[in-house]
Amino acid sequence: MESLSLFDITGPIMIGPSSSHTAGAVRLGKIAANLVGGTIKEAKIHLHGSFAATYRGHGTDKALLAGILGFNPSDEQIKDSPAIAQKRGLHYSIITADLGDVHPNSVKFDITLTNGQHHSVTGSSLGGGRIIITSIDDMEMNFTGDKPIIIAHYHDTPGIIATISTLLYEREINIGNMQVRRCREDQTAYLYMETDSLCDQLLEQQISSINGMYYARIINPFDHD
Amino acid sequence: MDYREIITYCHANNITLGQYALQSEVKRGDSTAEKIKTRFAEMLDVMKQSTSSAANKPLISVSKISGGNAYKYHQYQQNGDSLLGELAANAVTKALSTAETNAAMGKIVACPTAGSSGIVPAAILACGEYFNLKQDQLIDALMAASLIGKLIAESATISGAEGGCQAETGAAAAMAAAAVCQLRAGSPEVCFYAAAIAIKNSLGLVCDPVGGYVEIPCVKRNAAGVTNALIAADMALAGIISYIPFDETVTAMSNIGKMLPSALKETSGGGLAATKTAAALSGKIFN
């Protein structure tokens, strides 16, 4: 028998009406924005399954957008997110789509940054506010937002993972899960890593400045915001 | 843990169910007693807001198909017209208010879910106001409620999609019933009788939300849930026992949930969701 916390029963503090279609949606939007980094100019939000069918009454569209704008699931401004997006000059569109064989509450964000970069992030809301990010750009992942993650895109040369591991070792941070995907044509590699404890911003700077690194980002769980 | 062992432990150490819940949460090792209580105090503050926000001015849901009923009931109650006593009528107002706040994209505490979030706060806060109780007692009651919810979730489910509405508003009513008993100085044993009675009174309740939205009939079922909790607590406090013990009522709920067809478990494929009027209302949401 699984032993639950009292806080699995009472809580979270959230904006209604649905932990999966509203609170989970905010988290998906926020994580997507954190994953791509930078200032977002445009977001095309593709809704799948139950998200597509019931988003209006659940405010799923507003919740996803609020997340992209950086709000937390308990922020009362969630319902005003379309007006806030307009004020901030963030363009968005809601598109109902078939994303294939995925969880019924799934979403794909196509994001354009002000620097012209494009990124796509796909994820699902699993119920009770729990979420999972299944891919960013072409990289498959299994990110729940409960653990800190490090993502990195770099020129595929020996020693980069060793350097990152050393930086983590110096901080006594344990690696829980790691995936590497390499692209032979352009000799680049994507790294996705989950850690057991929180990572600091200096670590992100240090990883970013490793020779051959295109970008590196660290995303800590929201509860620690 | 067997709930009987919890009762024995509470008696042996002369502590409440809420204090037991706190001790067991501390033992998990994620947090200290102080921090846990602070988190519960924060949640209680949000509950105080949500139990009054829709009662003081009419609040309409995001889908615009429901709302304004907490306000309407509050006015009626304040005129002294309610058939219920002051405490129960106040609890109904509070349950409607939180449920409507939830449907209007306001701030609530999931307890145990968003759809059933009106029941526990309404019961605890209405008792708190009526008997003029201290904040510490209310937090202790909220922890007792959470413990009951935890025991239900560990051996059954608190998800409407898995177990029907009995798993959401039924679990919430059991949580609220035990909390109220504790507030009235009922022993842990009495708290579990109250929880068992509340579950028995909810068995078989299906999850059939119109259009898939947490509004019709969810808002009114929160009002029904809190009155169920108060009746169950009242009977237990009067010395009435539950012939079927708490854990067996939870097992019965779990089994019934499994037997329920999927059309009656949050898919809007049956029940009220499949009525002629539901179809018309759902059409309205999209236009």
Interface residues (C-beta under 8 A of the other chain):
Chain A: M1 E2 S3 L4 S5 L6 F7 D8 I9 T10 G11 P12 I13 M14 I15 G16 P17 S18 S19 T22 A23 S50 A53 T54 R56 G57 H58 G59 K62 S74 E76 I78 K79 G127 G128 G129
Chain B: A21 E25 R28 D30 I36 R39 F40 E42 M43 V46 S61 V62 S63 I65 T101 N102 A103 A104 M105 G106 K107 I108 V109 A110 C111 P112 T113 A114 G115 S117 V120 L142 M143 A145 S146 L147 G149 K150 A153 E154 S155 I158 S159 A161 M175 G211 G212 Y213 V214 E215 I285 F286
